[in-house]
Structure formats: structure tokens, C-alpha cells
Amino acid sequence: MHICIVEEGGFCFGVRRALEMAQQAIKQDDLSATLGPLIHNPQVVDQLAQQGVRVVERVAEAEPGETLMIRTHGCSPDVMQQALDRGVTVLDATCPFVARAQREAQRLCDEGWQVLILGEPEHPEARSIREHTGARATIVQGPDDLNDMQLREKVAVVCQTTQRLDHLSSLVSALLPRVRRLTVANTICDATTQRQDASVATARQVDVMIVVGGYHSANTTRLAQVCAEVNPRTHHIERAEELQPQWLEGARTVGITAGASTPDSAIEAVHERVQQLARGG
Ligand code: SF4
């Protein structure tokens, strides 16, 4: 059996940077908690817990004097202020690309544009972008959300970084006939696009495609969707043990890719398990 691992899969720049910041702070005994799971990967969160870093859901759960890490998705300016007021030190690991989307949304709102954020309403990143506009922007999931919406003359679109380019194009096409002025801040992250393109290219060529990553990871779930669109034998798993032998029946080629929050060790474990199953183990 030939196994092809997508090179662009696995940790992206923002996640790698956040984990390096966390490890550096742990070394200096200067990290108490993260605001929400640092990344959507249970193995990594478990490892941080073993190193004494807990997950809190609110700033109020951190004690004054403790250091609280903000994850790659970012947070609202209010949260930063709450931490300051409480005497909690913030270690800000907001990905620079997310920070750019936050700034763009804020700038466009300030300039009088009606800002639409293409994203998932409940996703922390989309929410953090909206919160940077003082809740003036609206999160939309796609063209269908425009149906009952009152659109103004000047409309601007900003994207959650993990959105797909074709999804953005659909929204722009639906907006064009309805507004006089349209501006688009394409804040989609290149890492996401490159990973998706390389994974889809592999998925087209192999008999079975395995996508590794947390079930709560938006970018991994989307990666599995785009692979499944070109290869119905696509499976999204979180851990190597979930791999079912029957998925590989009759397969001569297997592709493996992974979301931005998947550690190399998880990808390697899946690789080894596929090899083991190929040997009949
Ligand atoms: S996917 Fe892109 S935007 Fe998101 S954390 Fe990674 S590098 Fe940053």
C-alpha cells in the first residue's frame, strides 16, 4: 500500500507560535491558565494540563497575579480590560492573521461601511472579530443569510481566517446586485488555503483519505468536508485508534492530512496505524 502524507498538513504558523509561547512561559514558571482550550486538540490540552496549565472559561476564574494566555482565535477588547482590572497578566497568542481581520473589521466599521463577517456565528474567532467592532458588524454564514437582511449602500466583507475562497466568492456574487459599493477584505489565511488545496489534490488521487484532527476544530472539519467532496472514502478521526480496518479494504493508496491544530505526533501515530493495518495487523 502506498501512503501519501500531505506536507502542508498539521500545525500552522499561528498554532506553532502559540505553543512555543506557552512552552517558553511554562519554562519560566509563568503560565497558569489559557482562556478556553489553547488549541482544538485534546492531546495537546491534556499535555498542558499535565504541565500545570488549566483551562478557564472566564477571566474571573484566573487569580490576580496569574498569567492567562489568549489563544490564536483572539478575544474581545473587553476581555483584555477585565484582565487588566483584575490584575491578571495577559500573554496574547492571538494569531497575527486573526489580529489583521480584527483590525480590518474595526477600520471598515469606523469608516462607515456595513461590515459583514463571513464566518460561523458561534466560533470564537468570528466572535472576536465582531467584538473588535463593538458588535457593529454582523456575522453571516453565506448568501442565504442575506435574504432577510437590510443592506446599506456601502457594504464590506471580512472573513474568518478559515473560510473557503469559493464560499467568499458566493457571498460576493450574491451581494453585487444588491449594493452600490462593495469592498472585500480577503482575510482568509493562506495556510488554510494551501492545506486545503494540497489535501484536495491528494484526496483526488488516493483510494482512501484520512483527515486527522480535533472534532471541535473548525479548520479540520472543513478540511474533511472539502476532501469528502472529491473523495467519498474520506474519514475524519481524532486519534489513530479510531481508524477502522474496513475503511482500508481494497485500498492501494491512502492519503493522510491534518488540521492546523494537529500535532506531528498524532499524524505519525495514524501513519503507523495505517502501515500496521496494511500489513494485516
Ligand atoms: S490557520 Fe492561519 S489564521 Fe489560523 S491560527 Fe493558523 S496561521 Fe493563524
Residues whose N, C-alpha, C, O or C-beta is under 5 A from the ligand:
A	BS01	SF4	C12 F13 G14 V15 T72 C95 F97 V98 T161 C189 A191 A260
